[in-house]
């Protein structure tokens, strides 16, 4: 049995970064940049006013009480104009007339006279004004030629806003990882509309993996449900290989029982086993292998929380590596529920988060830790991760936490969490 960190290291050694391809920026939501994007222009691209007011020449500070003639008005979108050394009425976003270098807010001026058309003709300053006041300088957000976004960045709405502002119409992105899902078990009913027969259950692992993989940025090629025979599993593997899968994720038939045929079948197909059994709970029987020069295989146990842990702590890091992304940063929270984990195993525990009165993030491990229970998973905010050597963990200890799903940020319960007794992990 291998430790979790060693197992993950072996898997990531076989998760090569996928090829890059051009993508229209408008279609790039959720994609990962294959190369850094450098700015083709200055942002802002010209000096402009930050607010309604008057543009002035203030290289030498202008004193409060000084009076200034107003030559004209400058609105956003107007061509730059010669200032003739006089003040200009100006609107937010408008370029400064040539030679002017400051803006005084309209409310910090006194209007002394108007032109015949009603436009301001003369003003008095209520405050002193210096060069640069209320001016957004060209390149103050992004300089031309500067790195705008780093390689490995997942493109969300904020990143797309930046690319649009820079006029970047196309970006190089990493190809989506192609993933096939195979669920084993003659008791599984794949169609939720069908009535269950004796001894049958609805397949919940398949829909979970399809949804989780898609939201994590993968292209899900297929999701098959096969019975407990090696031949049907082998046929499903072959179809996944022919479809061009980069990663095959299976569930069930991976332990030591008479119907757990996955390890033997992978061996018969010439797969190179990376490991089988990880010192963790849940999900200890997890197996990883490489099918010749073909896809990586992660064979997960069939229990729902073993599948969820396998997805979060093995599949998700593999997808990040294939996309050229670095490992996720670590997070910590104060543990509110003491734990007594079994020695020698890394434990992944479902938890709720809250912000305590001390301003720190607190985690409460949920009751009913059994790996077949799905409802606590649906109620959780995060995973609490206890390392193999954790020993007894008292309330108040700082523990590692990870977001519940790889595509999610942390969610935090608003009301103080109800105190629960500690669980035997």
Backbone torsions as a table, in degrees:
resi	resn	phi	psi	omega
1	UNK	NA	135.3	-173.2
2	UNK	-106.0	147.9	176.0
3	UNK	-70.7	153.7	-175.6
4	UNK	-57.8	-48.5	-176.1
5	UNK	-60.5	-39.2	179.1
6	UNK	-69.2	-40.2	178.0
7	UNK	-61.8	-46.3	-179.7
8	UNK	-63.0	-40.0	179.2
9	UNK	-60.1	-42.6	-179.8
10	UNK	-64.4	-41.4	180.0
11	UNK	-65.1	-46.0	-176.8
12	UNK	-66.1	-25.5	175.8
13	UNK	-63.2	-20.7	-178.7
14	UNK	-110.6	16.6	179.4
15	UNK	-110.7	79.2	-177.6
16	UNK	-71.4	146.4	176.8
17	UNK	-63.4	134.5	-177.4
18	UNK	-78.4	164.3	-177.0
19	UNK	-67.9	158.0	178.8
20	UNK	-96.7	155.8	177.1
21	UNK	-149.9	149.2	177.5
22	UNK	-71.7	148.1	-179.5
23	UNK	-144.7	135.5	174.6
24	UNK	-62.2	137.2	-177.9
25	UNK	-57.9	-36.7	-179.0
26	UNK	-67.3	-16.9	179.1
27	UNK	-105.4	8.9	-168.3
28	UNK	-95.9	6.9	179.5
29	UNK	-57.8	127.8	179.0
30	UNK	83.8	-7.6	179.3
31	UNK	-82.4	165.2	-177.1
32	UNK	-113.6	130.0	-179.5
33	UNK	-66.1	130.4	176.9
34	UNK	-84.1	-25.9	179.5
35	UNK	-137.5	156.9	176.6
36	UNK	-65.7	148.9	175.7
37	UNK	-103.6	121.6	174.4
38	UNK	-97.8	147.3	-174.0
39	UNK	-73.7	127.1	178.2
40	UNK	-81.8	-6.2	-177.7
41	UNK	-155.2	173.2	174.9
42	UNK	-81.3	143.5	176.8
43	UNK	-131.2	116.3	-7.8
44	UNK	-59.2	158.9	-177.4
45	UNK	-88.0	-5.9	175.7
46	UNK	-154.8	158.5	175.6
47	UNK	-67.3	131.3	-180.0
48	UNK	-146.8	165.4	-175.8
49	UNK	-75.2	141.1	178.5
50	UNK	-88.8	-12.0	-175.2
51	UNK	-162.6	170.8	173.5
52	UNK	-65.9	136.7	178.0
53	UNK	170.0	-141.9	-178.6
54	UNK	-134.0	131.0	175.9
55	UNK	-83.8	139.3	-175.1
56	UNK	-139.0	163.8	169.8
57	UNK	-98.0	114.3	-173.1
58	UNK	-130.1	32.9	177.6
59	UNK	-56.6	-40.4	165.5
60	UNK	-97.2	125.5	-175.5
61	UNK	-50.2	139.4	178.9
62	UNK	-94.8	132.2	-174.2
63	UNK	-82.0	149.0	170.8
64	UNK	-58.9	138.3	-179.0
65	UNK	94.7	-12.4	178.7
66	UNK	-72.6	149.5	-177.1
67	UNK	-110.8	148.7	-174.3
68	UNK	-144.3	133.6	174.7
69	UNK	-75.5	140.8	-179.5
70	UNK	-105.4	118.3	-174.8
71	UNK	-81.1	-40.0	-176.0
72	UNK	-168.5	-165.9	-177.9
73	UNK	-123.6	144.2	-179.7
74	UNK	-129.0	117.8	179.5
75	UNK	-106.5	162.1	176.6
76	UNK	-58.4	133.3	-179.5
77	UNK	94.7	-15.1	177.4
78	UNK	-70.2	147.3	173.0
79	UNK	-63.0	151.4	175.9
80	UNK	-64.3	144.4	-176.5
81	UNK	-129.2	161.7	175.6
82	UNK	-77.5	134.0	-175.0
83	UNK	-86.5	-21.5	-175.7
84	UNK	57.1	24.1	176.1
85	UNK	75.2	9.1	-176.9
86	UNK	-110.7	165.4	178.3
87	UNK	-70.9	153.5	175.9
88	UNK	-131.9	134.7	168.1
89	UNK	-64.0	137.3	-174.9
90	UNK	-142.7	149.0	-178.3
91	UNK	-111.5	159.0	-179.2
92	UNK	-57.7	134.6	178.9
93	UNK	87.0	-8.4	-179.6
94	UNK	-78.2	142.2	177.0
95	UNK	-69.5	145.6	179.4
96	UNK	-73.0	133.1	172.8
97	UNK	-53.6	148.4	-175.9
98	UNK	-52.8	130.9	175.5
99	UNK	93.2	-11.7	179.8
100	UNK	-95.0	149.7	-170.5
101	UNK	-142.3	12.1	179.8
102	UNK	-151.5	158.9	175.6
103	UNK	-132.5	130.6	174.2
104	UNK	-104.1	130.8	179.0
105	UNK	-58.9	143.8	-176.1
106	UNK	-59.2	-33.0	-177.7
107	UNK	-74.5	-10.4	177.3
108	UNK	-102.9	27.1	176.1
109	UNK	-132.9	160.8	172.9
110	UNK	-116.8	126.7	-179.7
111	UNK	-81.7	120.4	-176.4
112	UNK	-99.3	-30.5	-176.8
113	UNK	-157.9	157.6	177.4
114	UNK	-123.9	155.3	170.4
115	UNK	-75.1	171.5	-179.2
116	UNK	-59.5	-29.4	-179.0
117	UNK	-86.7	5.3	178.2
118	UNK	92.4	-7.2	179.1
119	UNK	-72.1	151.3	180.0
120	UNK	-58.4	139.2	179.6
121	UNK	-116.9	-29.6	-179.6
122	UNK	-153.9	139.5	-178.5
123	UNK	-132.4	160.7	172.3
124	UNK	-122.1	135.8	179.3
125	UNK	-79.4	134.6	175.1
126	UNK	-91.5	-18.2	178.0
127	UNK	-131.2	161.3	171.4
128	UNK	-71.9	155.1	-177.1
129	UNK	-131.5	137.0	178.3
130	UNK	-120.9	158.2	177.8
131	UNK	-57.5	134.9	179.3
132	UNK	93.4	-12.2	179.7
133	UNK	-60.4	126.3	173.1
134	UNK	57.6	32.4	176.5
135	UNK	-117.7	131.8	173.5
136	UNK	-94.4	111.1	-172.4
137	UNK	-79.4	145.6	176.3
138	UNK	-56.5	131.6	178.3
139	UNK	78.4	3.3	-178.3
140	UNK	-71.8	-20.7	174.8
141	UNK	-89.3	-58.0	177.6
142	UNK	-137.5	127.5	178.2
143	UNK	-81.6	149.6	177.6
144	UNK	-61.7	133.9	-178.8
145	UNK	84.4	-6.0	179.5
146	UNK	-77.8	157.3	175.5
147	UNK	-70.8	118.9	-179.7
148	UNK	-90.9	-44.1	179.1
149	UNK	-141.0	139.2	-177.1
150	UNK	-84.8	153.9	171.5
151	UNK	-58.8	143.0	-177.8
152	UNK	90.7	-2.5	178.9
153	UNK	-75.5	128.6	172.4
154	UNK	-82.4	128.8	-172.4
155	UNK	-85.0	111.5	173.9
156	UNK	-107.8	-173.7	-179.5
157	UNK	-57.0	-37.9	-179.6
158	UNK	-65.7	-41.4	179.5
159	UNK	-68.5	-37.0	177.4
160	UNK	-67.0	-33.2	175.1
161	UNK	-61.6	-44.6	179.9
162	UNK	-63.7	-46.0	179.9
163	UNK	-61.8	-39.6	178.5
164	UNK	-64.5	-42.0	179.8
165	UNK	-63.6	-31.0	179.5
166	UNK	-84.5	-4.9	-179.3
167	UNK	72.5	27.7	179.5
168	UNK	-87.6	111.2	-174.4
169	UNK	-90.4	-18.5	-176.2
170	UNK	-147.1	140.8	179.9
171	UNK	-133.2	152.6	174.6
172	UNK	-83.7	123.3	-179.0
173	UNK	-122.9	156.2	176.4
174	UNK	-75.6	136.8	176.4
175	UNK	-58.2	142.1	177.4
176	UNK	-64.4	139.1	174.7
177	UNK	-67.2	132.5	178.5
178	UNK	-93.5	121.3	-173.3
179	UNK	-124.5	135.1	173.2
180	UNK	-112.9	141.4	-178.8
181	UNK	-115.5	132.6	177.0
182	UNK	-128.2	119.4	177.9
183	UNK	-106.7	124.9	-178.4
184	UNK	-103.7	147.4	176.2
185	UNK	141.3	117.3	-179.7
186	UNK	-69.0	-14.2	178.6
187	UNK	-81.8	-9.2	-173.5
188	UNK	-83.2	133.9	173.4
189	UNK	-110.9	115.2	-174.2
190	UNK	-78.2	-31.1	-177.3
191	UNK	-90.0	112.2	-177.2
192	UNK	-67.1	-13.7	180.0
193	UNK	-80.8	-13.9	-178.1
194	UNK	-82.4	145.2	174.7
195	UNK	-72.1	145.2	179.0
196	UNK	-82.3	135.4	172.3
197	UNK	-89.3	-178.1	179.7
198	UNK	-61.3	128.2	177.5
199	UNK	79.0	3.9	-178.1
200	UNK	-97.5	155.6	175.2
201	UNK	-137.6	155.6	174.2
202	UNK	-71.6	141.8	176.8
203	UNK	-77.5	106.6	177.4
204	UNK	-97.6	-23.5	-179.1
205	UNK	-66.5	-41.2	-178.9
206	UNK	-60.2	-55.4	178.5
207	UNK	-59.1	-36.7	177.8
208	UNK	-62.4	-48.8	-177.3
209	UNK	-65.1	-41.0	179.3
210	UNK	-60.1	-46.6	-179.9
211	UNK	-66.3	-45.4	-177.2
212	UNK	-65.2	-42.2	-179.5
213	UNK	-65.6	-42.1	179.8
214	UNK	-63.1	-45.1	-179.7
215	UNK	-69.1	-23.6	177.3
216	UNK	-82.7	-0.6	174.3
217	UNK	101.4	5.1	-179.5
218	UNK	-86.6	159.9	170.3
219	UNK	-98.9	112.3	-178.1
220	UNK	-85.2	113.0	-177.2
221	UNK	-76.3	-39.0	-175.2
222	UNK	-165.3	160.6	171.7
223	UNK	-140.3	104.6	-177.1
224	UNK	-107.2	145.6	172.8
225	UNK	-115.0	119.6	-177.2
226	UNK	-121.5	163.6	-178.1
227	UNK	-81.6	-171.7	-175.6
228	UNK	-90.9	50.6	175.7
229	UNK	-128.0	144.2	-176.5
230	UNK	-64.1	-34.2	-175.6
231	UNK	-66.9	-39.5	179.0
232	UNK	-69.9	-35.1	177.2
233	UNK	-66.1	-43.9	179.4
234	UNK	-62.3	-38.9	178.2
235	UNK	-64.4	-40.3	178.5
236	UNK	-65.5	-40.0	176.4
237	UNK	-60.1	-43.2	-179.0
238	UNK	-64.4	-39.9	177.9
239	UNK	-63.9	-38.8	178.2
240	UNK	-64.6	-41.3	179.0
241	UNK	-64.6	-43.5	-179.5
242	UNK	-66.0	-27.8	178.9
243	UNK	-78.7	-7.2	177.7
244	UNK	88.4	29.4	-179.4
245	UNK	-64.4	137.1	170.7
246	UNK	-86.8	-26.7	-175.7
247	UNK	-145.2	134.1	173.9
248	UNK	-115.9	126.8	178.0
249	UNK	-114.8	120.6	177.4
250	UNK	-115.5	160.3	176.9
251	UNK	-130.2	137.7	175.2
252	UNK	87.8	166.4	173.7
253	UNK	59.4	36.0	-175.2
254	UNK	-123.1	5.3	-177.8
255	UNK	-93.6	-135.2	-173.1
256	UNK	-120.5	9.9	-178.0
257	UNK	-78.8	174.1	-178.2
258	UNK	-64.1	-28.2	-179.5
259	UNK	-96.0	6.2	-178.8
260	UNK	-91.4	81.0	-170.1
261	UNK	-92.5	-9.2	-172.0
262	UNK	-59.2	-47.6	-179.2
263	UNK	-58.6	-45.3	-179.1
264	UNK	-65.7	-41.9	-177.8
265	UNK	-65.2	-41.3	177.7
266	UNK	-61.3	-39.3	177.2
267	UNK	-63.5	-41.8	179.0
268	UNK	-64.1	-28.7	179.6
269	UNK	-84.9	3.5	177.3
270	UNK	85.2	14.0	179.5
271	UNK	-70.4	145.2	175.0
272	UNK	-94.4	114.7	-178.9
273	UNK	-76.0	129.4	177.2
274	UNK	-88.9	-37.5	174.8
275	UNK	-172.3	160.5	173.6
276	UNK	-144.9	115.8	-176.9
277	UNK	90.9	124.7	-178.9
278	UNK	-121.8	140.4	-179.3
279	UNK	-75.4	75.9	-178.9
280	UNK	-151.6	163.7	177.3
281	UNK	-144.9	125.9	-1.7
282	UNK	-83.2	172.1	172.5
283	UNK	100.4	18.6	-174.6
284	UNK	-54.5	-39.4	-176.0
285	UNK	-72.7	3.9	-175.8
286	UNK	-51.2	139.9	-178.1
287	UNK	-127.1	142.3	174.7
288	UNK	-127.5	140.0	-178.8
289	UNK	-152.6	164.2	175.5
290	UNK	-121.6	126.5	-179.4
291	UNK	-84.3	87.5	180.0
292	UNK	55.8	-127.5	174.6
293	UNK	-91.5	12.7	-176.7
294	UNK	-95.0	-147.2	-170.4
295	UNK	-74.9	159.9	169.0
296	UNK	-77.1	140.1	179.0
297	UNK	-117.8	127.1	170.5
298	UNK	-115.8	109.4	-178.6
299	UNK	-99.6	110.5	-174.9
300	UNK	-97.8	149.2	170.1
301	UNK	-60.7	160.4	-173.3
302	UNK	-86.6	-9.8	179.7
303	UNK	-65.9	136.3	-172.3
304	UNK	-51.5	-45.5	-177.4
305	UNK	-76.3	-22.5	171.2
306	UNK	-67.3	-36.2	176.2
307	UNK	-67.0	-44.9	-179.5
308	UNK	-62.5	-41.5	178.4
309	UNK	-67.5	-43.4	178.3
310	UNK	-59.7	-40.7	177.8
311	UNK	-64.4	-48.3	-172.9
312	UNK	-72.3	-37.3	-169.1
313	UNK	-110.3	-3.2	172.3
314	UNK	-126.8	-54.7	-176.9
315	UNK	-63.9	-46.5	-178.3
316	UNK	-60.2	-46.2	175.9
317	UNK	-61.9	-34.7	177.4
318	UNK	-64.2	-44.5	179.2
319	UNK	-62.8	-39.2	176.8
320	UNK	-62.8	-43.7	-180.0
321	UNK	-64.3	-41.6	178.4
322	UNK	-63.9	-29.4	178.7
323	UNK	-87.1	0.0	-179.7
324	UNK	76.1	22.6	179.6
325	UNK	-96.1	149.3	177.0
326	UNK	-73.9	170.7	176.3
327	UNK	-62.6	152.8	179.1
328	UNK	-67.9	147.4	175.7
329	UNK	-70.6	155.5	178.3
330	UNK	-87.4	151.3	178.5
331	UNK	-131.2	156.5	-179.1
332	UNK	-131.6	151.5	174.8
333	UNK	-145.4	160.5	176.0
334	UNK	-82.0	126.7	179.8
335	UNK	-80.2	124.8	179.0
336	UNK	-93.8	-18.5	-175.6
337	UNK	-118.7	112.7	-177.9
338	UNK	-60.8	148.7	-177.5
339	UNK	-130.2	148.7	175.0
340	UNK	-127.2	75.6	-176.3
341	UNK	-71.2	154.6	176.7
342	UNK	-69.0	133.0	-177.1
343	UNK	-63.9	144.4	174.8
344	UNK	88.2	-4.3	-179.9
345	UNK	-119.9	141.6	170.5
346	UNK	-84.1	128.5	-176.2
347	UNK	-107.9	136.5	176.2
348	UNK	-116.2	111.3	-170.7
349	UNK	-117.9	133.7	178.5
350	UNK	-74.8	138.7	-173.2
351	UNK	-146.4	159.3	169.5
352	UNK	-105.4	147.2	-179.9
353	UNK	-111.6	150.4	172.7
354	UNK	-150.6	157.8	172.3
355	UNK	-93.6	122.1	-177.6
356	UNK	-79.3	170.1	176.8
357	UNK	-63.2	-20.5	177.3
358	UNK	-80.7	0.5	179.1
359	UNK	83.3	-3.8	-178.5
360	UNK	-94.6	161.3	177.4
361	UNK	-81.2	132.0	-179.6
362	UNK	-118.1	144.9	179.6
363	UNK	-123.1	132.4	175.0
364	UNK	-117.7	117.1	178.3
365	UNK	-68.2	134.1	-176.8
366	UNK	-75.5	152.5	172.9
367	UNK	-65.8	168.0	176.2
368	UNK	60.1	68.3	-176.3
369	UNK	-79.6	-0.6	-175.2
370	UNK	-57.7	139.4	-172.2
371	UNK	-71.6	-10.5	177.7
372	UNK	-84.4	-12.5	-174.8
373	UNK	-82.3	123.7	-178.1
374	UNK	-97.0	-33.6	-175.3
375	UNK	-58.9	-43.3	176.7
376	UNK	-59.6	-31.5	176.9
377	UNK	-64.3	-41.9	179.3
378	UNK	-68.7	-20.6	-179.5
379	UNK	-95.7	-9.4	-172.8
380	UNK	-80.7	160.4	175.2
381	UNK	-108.8	-24.1	-170.2
382	UNK	-163.5	169.1	168.9
383	UNK	-101.7	134.3	166.0
384	UNK	-94.6	129.2	-177.1
385	UNK	-112.5	119.6	177.6
386	UNK	-110.1	122.7	-177.2
387	UNK	-69.8	168.6	-174.3
388	UNK	-58.3	-33.0	-175.5
389	UNK	-100.6	20.5	-172.7
390	UNK	-60.0	-38.8	-174.1
391	UNK	67.4	-161.6	178.3
392	UNK	-70.4	129.3	-176.1
393	UNK	-112.3	110.2	-176.6
394	UNK	-79.6	160.7	170.9
395	UNK	-60.3	140.6	-177.7
396	UNK	97.1	-11.2	178.2
397	UNK	-74.0	149.7	173.1
398	UNK	-83.8	128.1	-178.7
399	UNK	-127.4	157.1	176.9
400	UNK	-74.2	137.5	174.1
401	UNK	-129.1	154.3	177.8
402	UNK	-136.5	144.7	178.5
403	UNK	-59.5	151.6	-172.5
404	UNK	-61.1	-42.3	-179.4
405	UNK	-124.7	152.0	-174.0
406	UNK	-66.4	-21.8	-178.6
407	UNK	-93.6	-3.6	-174.2
408	UNK	-99.3	147.9	162.2
409	UNK	-84.2	173.2	177.9
410	UNK	-69.5	142.1	168.3
411	UNK	-109.5	149.5	-174.7
412	UNK	-129.3	128.7	176.2
413	UNK	-63.3	132.7	-176.9
414	UNK	-75.7	-46.8	-179.9
415	UNK	-78.4	150.2	176.9
416	UNK	-55.8	134.9	-178.8
417	UNK	-68.9	142.6	176.2
418	UNK	-68.7	132.7	-178.2
419	UNK	-69.3	129.4	178.6
420	UNK	-119.7	150.7	176.8
421	UNK	-66.1	156.1	-179.5
422	UNK	-64.9	152.8	179.6
423	UNK	-106.9	149.9	169.2
424	UNK	-81.4	112.4	-177.1
425	UNK	-83.1	NA	NA
